[in-house]
Amino acid sequence: MLNINGITVRLGGRTILDNASAALPGKSRVGLIGRNGAGKSTLMKVMIGSIDPDTGEIEMPRKTRIGYLKQDAPQGTATPIETVLAADVERAALLVESETCEDADRLGEIYERLGAIDAYTAPARASSILVGLGFDEEMQNRPLDSYSGGWKMRVALAALLFSEPDLLLLDEPSNHLDLEATLWLENFLKSYPNMMVVISHERDLLNNVVDTILHVEGGRVAMYSGNYDSFERQRAERAAQLAAAKASQDAQRAKLQDYIAKNSARASTAKQAQSRQKMLAKMQPIASMAEDPTLSFEFPSPDELKPPLITLDLATVGYGETPILQRLNLRIDPNDRLALLGRNGNGKTTLARLLAAQLAPMHGEMNASGKMRVGYFTQYQVEELDGDDTPLETMIRVMPGKTPASVRAQLGRFGFQGDKAVTKVGKLSGGERARLALALITRDAPHMLILDEPTNHLDVDAREALVQALNAYDGAVILVSHDRHMVELTADRLVLVDNGTAREYDGSMEDYIAFVLAGDPAAEAKNKVKAKDKTADAAREQANALRKRAHEAEALVAKLTRQRDAIDRAIADPSVAEPWLARMNPHARLKEHATVSKKLEAAEAVWFEISESLEGIAA
């Protein structure tokens, strides 16, 4: 049992948590969620004692061993396997003592305890965890200082998991992982025997691992039973109930105000009016569950180019004289959606840089449309933004000669409106900086987007908005991501980067996940890899035409859906009606709703028909 009792935390004059309370059952698997900046990490730091709350306390059983993944990566000449084994402090201390102890009775106690804690199988367990996180035997025995910061954080995560604390606290544990290691981690956490609290924006992890959701919003916390999908359903039901209650209260408030206005001046009804005035004053307003109006992604549509955009013919790419990928045969057409699979270090980023023309082929051929524009997103772009600039200043600098209206329109597509456009970049959240980087790379409406881990700084809602924007985008997309929810909803082609080359993967994400969890995805996956034959060009052209029609139909469905939703809002509350609806009388709005609904139904039918044709070609 872990009790959060009235926790209030104020940092820098701002209230982060405000009388937050919750009772978490023992052995529960808790997903700690909320928008970026809501206070999730602050609450976790209160749990470990690194932040003292202004009021309130955390209660848990005495002698609870708490494990928390620190942001400081381990350093030194120790190897990963040595670092992980050292995380079991009791085992390490007993082994040291056993080498010097001369008391036979004490030595017996030591060996008995070592057996009880399964100390002799520890090297195998530690190695298994490291393998799952991407370290083969050779890598496990190299010095820590030979690794990058991301790989060192994997070692820190492995050490934490190996120590098996009573309360495991994880803050975005998959940020430094590739898809394969993320899948392994999820599978490991499913069988974790003790209580766990994990901050994550990975929808699949939250669905497959946790049984309780703790939602942080407005400084308070609310607990929901079940996984993330269950939370969303409960949240939607609550939103509907609040909306209905607010509408009822607003009607009652209007009725009271009308009575007071009409009867306050009459002597015969003044007392009744005063009574209603008191009722009105005591009426607590019901707040609707507001959506963040700045949560926005909209990629500008490029002008049309004839296929193909890029072809690779037996291309080799690498650095200096060292080839990384060879025998590359790949064709990318407008509207293609590719996801690059494979462990970190296998060459996914190298292939992305080749397609972005940042690297030239060492051998073979790469042909690209001369008019093609490419938008390439990496985490380095987010980190390199000038903190002293504003989004508006940054965008003006990269759009010389463009009108102020054009610059602001591009920023507005990504939620930078009003004060947000003139806020210093250094004061923006990680997710906001990622949105700014996306706004920068798409300023000239690229024909192809290459996105290398675009979700690292985005919360669940922002990731969902990005998925929708990518599906509405008219250009090609090359995606590298450990967020398989995004891969599954965005990509229609999978490319496995492995064994020094890249080939089309003739299987689904479910197939690939099964191979990863089987322990040797690369060996199994090779059986699913096929080289594309040039005789398939005619079929590809047919598929391209259908994809274009599908995207057009999908865009029409989205447009009509927005119109219908706008009419629904105007019918429910005319005061929020958009200008084109505000000019209509109630009867005209109802008539327009029927017309748009009929068009939407027809558009959806066309969309489904085209989608089925595409599925038939794929089969």
Helices and strands as residue ranges (DSSP letters): E 2-11, E 14-24, E 29-33, H 40-48, E 55-59, E 66-68, H 80-86, H 89-100, H 104-116, G 119-121, H 122-132, H 137-140, G 144-146, H 149-163, E 167-171, H 179-190, E 195-199, H 203-208, E 212-217, E 220-225, H 228-263, H 270-282, E 310-319, E 322-332, E 337-341, H 348-355, E 363-368, E 374-377, H 379-383, H 391-398, H 404-412, G 418-422, G 425-427, H 430-441, E 448-452, H 460-472, E 476-480, H 484-490, E 493-498, E 501-505, H 509-518, H 521-525, G 526-528, E 529-530, G 534-536, H 537-572, G 574-576, H 579-582, H 586-618
